[in-house]
Amino acid sequence: MNDDRSAEPMIDQRINRDNILEQVRVFAPATVANMICGFDVLGFAVDAPGDEVTMTKVDRPGVRINSIEGDDGRLPLDPDQNTVSACAMKVLEDLGLADEFGIEIELVKHMPIGSGLGSSSASTVAGVYAINALLGNPLSKEELLPYCIEGEKIACGHGHADNVAPALMGGITLIRSYDPLDIIALPVPEGMYAGIVFPHVDVPTRDARQLIKERIALKDAVVQWGNVAGLIAGLYRNDFSLIGRSMQDVIIEPVRAILIPQFAEMKEIAMANGALSFGISGSGPSVVAITQSEEVAQTITNEIKKHLDKQEIESNTYVSSVNVEGPRILN
């Protein structure tokens, strides 16, 4: 991000006030972070669900949230505490436009909060992408990413990019490094699908992170390193067999699965119905089956939902290919 001294040249070079829009509406997708074996470094975007942000340019300076739908009143309307407004204000400040006009925001959540599908990151990315589009796209996606990471810090206390990077960039992303920030786009095999089930149980992200051990056995680390490397090799080789046998988590899943009712049973159903792999999406409770066809993914989600219904656990299901586009303008 830019301090005040670097903002002025950026305005001269990039801001064309004739290109500033009056209003823009943006959709940003949900994401599957970790990709089972790549804790905090891998993630991919899906087609649905996701969040929508509408931004409107107004004369009075400042950023205000007019409405939030679909959050059951859980998200703050205070512009300093909400990720969408706080990040939009930061972009305006860094580009030297905060005193020229204001922004009014409407946020529509189409995805559940605390689902393990990147709810906060979808809103953040939609907001950052929207303010950039409203201003005539002066910043590249790479330049927008640090704002999205800051939004994650506001939302959950940790500035991780495994959700916001794929939500913003689309496709499958690898976070090789945070200092310096180094995000790598990975190949998306044709025909790769995700069957996602969100059981209606509460697994707060902070609680899920606290279960993770600070120290792990070297033998487990070696297994995990091999799986992450194997997964990336499988993506480049379009080798679904290698992808499936590599997406195994011996470090995080064993402890986080304890918080998810019926996890072992759901995994058994998925693998019996043709999943290449199965695991936790993000910090859970959503789970994901990776498949080689849409039909198999649909069968798995249907069967898991039937099982959860018998256990009197409500759930949402989603079937999606990997979303390579990322956020998109709706109007």
C-alpha positions in Angstrom: 0.0 0.0 0.0 1.1 3.5 -0.6 1.9 6.2 1.9 1.0 9.9 1.3 4.2 10.6 -0.4 3.7 7.9 -3.1 0.0 8.6 -3.6 0.4 11.9 -5.5 2.4 10.5 -8.5 -0.1 7.6 -8.7 -3.0 10.1 -9.0 -1.2 11.9 -11.8 -0.5 8.7 -13.7 -3.6 6.6 -13.1 -6.6 8.6 -12.0 -8.8 9.8 -14.9 -11.7 11.5 -13.3 -13.7 11.1 -16.6 -13.6 7.3 -16.0 -15.0 7.5 -12.4 -18.4 5.8 -12.4 -21.5 6.8 -10.4 -22.4 3.2 -9.3 -21.1 -0.3 -9.6 -22.3 -3.7 -8.4 -19.9 -6.6 -7.9 -20.0 -10.3 -7.1 -17.1 -12.0 -5.4 -17.0 -15.8 -4.9 -16.7 -18.2 -2.0 -13.5 -20.1 -1.7 -12.1 -23.4 -0.5 -9.0 -22.6 1.6 -6.2 -25.0 2.3 -7.2 -27.5 -0.4 -7.1 -30.1 2.4 -3.3 -30.5 2.6 -2.1 -26.9 2.0 -2.9 -25.2 5.3 -2.8 -21.4 4.9 -1.0 -21.6 1.5 -3.5 -23.1 -1.0 -7.0 -22.2 -2.0 -9.4 -22.1 -5.0 -12.5 -20.1 -5.9 -15.9 -21.6 -6.7 -18.9 -20.3 -8.7 -21.3 -20.2 -5.9 -22.1 -19.0 -3.3 -20.7 -15.5 -3.0 -21.4 -12.0 -1.9 -22.6 -8.8 -3.7 -21.5 -5.2 -3.0 -23.1 -2.2 -4.6 -21.1 1.1 -4.3 -22.6 4.5 -5.2 -20.6 7.7 -5.5 -22.0 10.6 -3.5 -21.0 14.2 -3.0 -20.5 14.1 0.7 -17.0 12.7 1.6 -16.8 9.6 3.7 -17.7 5.9 3.3 -21.0 4.8 4.7 -22.8 1.4 4.8 -26.5 1.9 4.0 -27.6 -1.7 4.4 -26.5 -5.3 4.9 -28.7 -8.2 3.9 -28.3 -11.9 4.8 -26.2 -11.5 7.9 -28.9 -11.8 10.5 -27.6 -8.6 12.0 -24.2 -10.0 12.8 -22.0 -7.6 10.8 -21.1 -4.1 11.9 -22.5 -1.1 10.2 -19.7 1.0 11.6 -17.6 1.8 8.5 -14.3 1.6 10.5 -15.1 -2.0 11.6 -16.7 -3.5 8.5 -14.2 -4.9 6.1 -15.9 -3.6 3.0 -16.1 0.0 4.0 -12.7 0.1 5.8 -10.9 -1.2 2.8 -12.7 1.1 0.4 -11.8 4.1 2.6 -8.1 3.0 2.6 -8.1 2.8 -1.2 -9.6 6.3 -1.5 -7.1 7.7 1.0 -4.1 6.1 -0.7 -5.2 7.5 -4.0 -5.8 10.9 -2.6 -9.6 11.0 -3.3 -11.1 10.7 0.2 -11.8 14.5 0.4 -13.3 14.8 -3.1 -16.4 12.6 -2.8 -18.0 9.8 -0.7 -19.2 6.2 -1.2 -22.4 4.6 0.0 -22.4 0.8 0.2 -25.0 -2.0 0.1 -23.8 -5.5 1.0 -25.8 -8.6 0.2 -24.5 -11.9 1.8 -25.5 -14.9 -0.2 -23.3 -17.2 1.9 -23.4 -18.1 5.6 -21.1 -16.5 8.1 -18.7 -18.9 9.8 -19.1 -21.5 7.1 -15.5 -22.2 6.2 -16.1 -20.9 2.7 -14.4 -17.5 3.0 -17.5 -15.4 3.9 -15.5 -12.4 5.1 -13.1 -12.6 2.2 -15.9 -12.7 -0.4 -17.3 -9.4 1.1 -13.8 -7.9 1.3 -12.8 -8.8 -2.2 -16.2 -7.6 -3.6 -15.7 -4.3 -1.9 -12.1 -3.8 -2.9 -12.8 -4.8 -6.5 -15.9 -2.5 -6.5 -14.1 0.6 -5.3 -11.4 0.0 -7.9 -13.9 -0.4 -10.7 -15.8 2.7 -9.6 -12.6 4.7 -9.9 -11.9 3.4 -13.4 -9.6 0.5 -12.4 -6.4 2.4 -11.5 -5.0 -0.5 -9.6 -4.1 -4.0 -10.8 -5.4 -7.1 -9.0 -1.9 -7.6 -7.6 -2.0 -4.1 -6.1 -5.5 -4.7 -4.7 -4.5 -7.9 -2.8 -2.8 -6.2 0.2 -6.0 -4.3 0.8 -7.9 -7.6 0.9 -5.4 -9.1 3.3 -5.9 -6.1 5.6 -9.6 -6.7 5.4 -9.1 -10.3 6.7 -7.2 -8.9 9.6 -10.2 -6.7 10.5 -12.6 -9.6 10.1 -10.8 -12.5 11.9 -7.6 -11.1 13.4 -5.3 -13.0 10.9 -4.2 -11.5 7.6 -4.1 -14.7 5.6 -4.5 -14.8 1.8 -5.6 -18.4 1.3 -9.2 -17.1 0.9 -8.8 -13.6 -0.5 -6.1 -14.5 -3.1 -8.3 -17.1 -5.0 -11.4 -14.9 -4.5 -9.6 -12.0 -6.1 -7.4 -13.7 -8.7 -9.8 -16.6 -9.5 -8.6 -20.2 -10.0 -6.2 -22.0 -7.7 -3.6 -20.0 -5.9 -0.4 -20.7 -3.9 0.8 -18.3 -1.3 4.6 -19.0 -1.5 5.5 -16.1 0.8 4.0 -13.3 2.8 7.2 -11.3 3.3 7.5 -10.4 0.5 4.0 -11.3 -0.7 4.4 -13.8 -3.5 1.2 -15.3 -5.0 1.4 -18.0 -7.7 -1.5 -19.0 -10.0 -1.6 -22.8 -10.4 -3.2 -24.7 -13.4 -6.8 -25.7 -13.1 -7.4 -29.2 -14.5 -10.3 -29.5 -16.9 -13.2 -31.3 -15.3 -12.3 -30.7 -11.7 -15.3 -30.2 -9.5 -16.0 -29.5 -5.9 -19.0 -30.9 -4.0 -19.4 -28.8 -0.9 -21.6 -29.4 2.1 -22.2 -26.8 4.8 -23.6 -28.5 8.0 -25.4 -26.0 10.2 -23.1 -26.4 13.2 -21.0 -23.6 14.7 -17.3 -23.9 14.4 -15.8 -20.4 14.9 -12.6 -19.8 13.0 -10.7 -18.6 16.1 -11.7 -21.8 18.0 -10.6 -24.0 15.1 -7.2 -22.3 14.9 -6.6 -22.7 18.7 -6.8 -26.5 18.3 -3.8 -26.5 16.0 -0.6 -27.7 17.6 2.3 -25.3 17.7 4.7 -28.2 17.2 4.3 -31.3 15.0 6.2 -34.5 14.5 8.8 -34.4 11.8 7.4 -37.5 10.3 4.0 -35.8 9.9 5.6 -32.7 8.4 7.4 -34.9 5.8 4.2 -36.6 4.8 2.4 -33.2 4.5 5.2 -31.7 2.4 5.1 -34.6 0.1 1.3 -34.3 -0.3 1.5 -30.5 -1.0 4.2 -31.1 -3.6 2.3 -34.0 -5.1 -0.9 -32.0 -5.4 0.9 -29.2 -7.2 2.6 -31.7 -9.5 -0.8 -33.3 -10.2 -2.3 -29.9 -11.1 0.5 -29.2 -13.6 0.3 -32.8 -15.1 -3.5 -32.8 -15.1 -3.2 -36.1 -13.2 -6.3 -36.7 -11.2 -5.0 -39.9 -9.6 -2.0 -38.0 -8.2 -4.3 -35.1 -7.1 -6.6 -37.4 -5.3 -3.9 -39.3 -3.4 -2.0 -36.1 -2.5 -5.0 -34.3 -1.0 -4.6 -35.9 2.4 -4.1 -33.9 5.6 -2.3 -35.6 8.5 -1.7 -32.4 10.6 -4.8 -30.2 10.7 -7.7 -32.4 9.8 -7.3 -34.9 12.7 -7.8 -32.1 15.3 -10.3 -30.0 13.4 -12.5 -32.9 12.5 -13.4 -33.3 16.1 -15.4 -30.1 15.9 -17.5 -31.3 13.0 -20.3 -33.8 13.8 -20.5 -36.8 11.4 -17.2 -35.9 9.7 -16.0 -39.5 9.5 -19.3 -40.6 8.2 -19.4 -37.9 5.6 -16.0 -38.8 4.4 -16.9 -42.4 4.1 -20.0 -41.5 2.0 -17.9 -39.3 -0.3 -15.2 -41.8 -0.9 -17.7 -44.6 -1.5 -19.4 -42.5 -4.1 -16.3 -41.7 -6.2 -14.6 -38.7 -4.6 -10.9 -38.3 -5.4 -10.4 -36.8 -2.0 -12.4 -35.3 0.9 -11.7 -32.9 3.7 -12.4 -29.7 5.5 -13.0 -26.4 3.7 -11.0 -23.7 5.5 -11.6 -24.0 9.2 -14.9 -25.8 8.7 -17.6 -26.8 9.3 -18.0 -27.0 5.5 -16.5 -30.1 3.9 -15.5 -30.6 0.3 -15.3 -33.6 -2.0 -13.0 -33.2 -5.0 -14.3 -35.0 -8.1 -13.6 -35.5 -11.8 -17.1 -34.8 -12.8 -20.1 -32.7 -11.9 -22.4 -35.7 -11.7 -20.2 -37.4 -9.1 -20.0 -34.2 -7.1 -23.8 -33.9 -7.2 -24.3 -37.5 -6.1 -21.9 -37.0 -3.2 -23.5 -33.9 -1.9 -27.0 -35.4 -2.2 -26.0 -38.5 -0.3 -24.3 -36.6 2.5 -27.3 -34.3 2.8 -29.6 -37.3 3.1 -27.3 -38.6 5.9 -27.3 -35.3 7.8 -31.1 -35.1 7.5 -31.3 -38.4 9.3 -29.1 -37.0 12.0 -31.4 -33.9 12.2 -28.6 -31.7 11.0 -29.6 -29.1 8.4 -27.2 -28.3 5.6 -26.6 -26.4 2.4 -25.0 -28.0 -0.6 -23.1 -26.5 -3.5 -21.5 -28.1 -6.6 -19.1 -26.0 -8.6 -16.2 -26.2 -11.0 -13.2 -24.0 -10.1 -14.0 -20.4 -10.8 -11.2 -19.0 -12.8 -12.7 -15.5 -13.2 -12.8 -14.3 -9.6 -15.0 -11.2 -8.9 -17.2 -9.8 -11.7 -19.2 -6.7 -12.4 -22.9 -7.4 -12.4 -24.3 -4.2 -13.9 
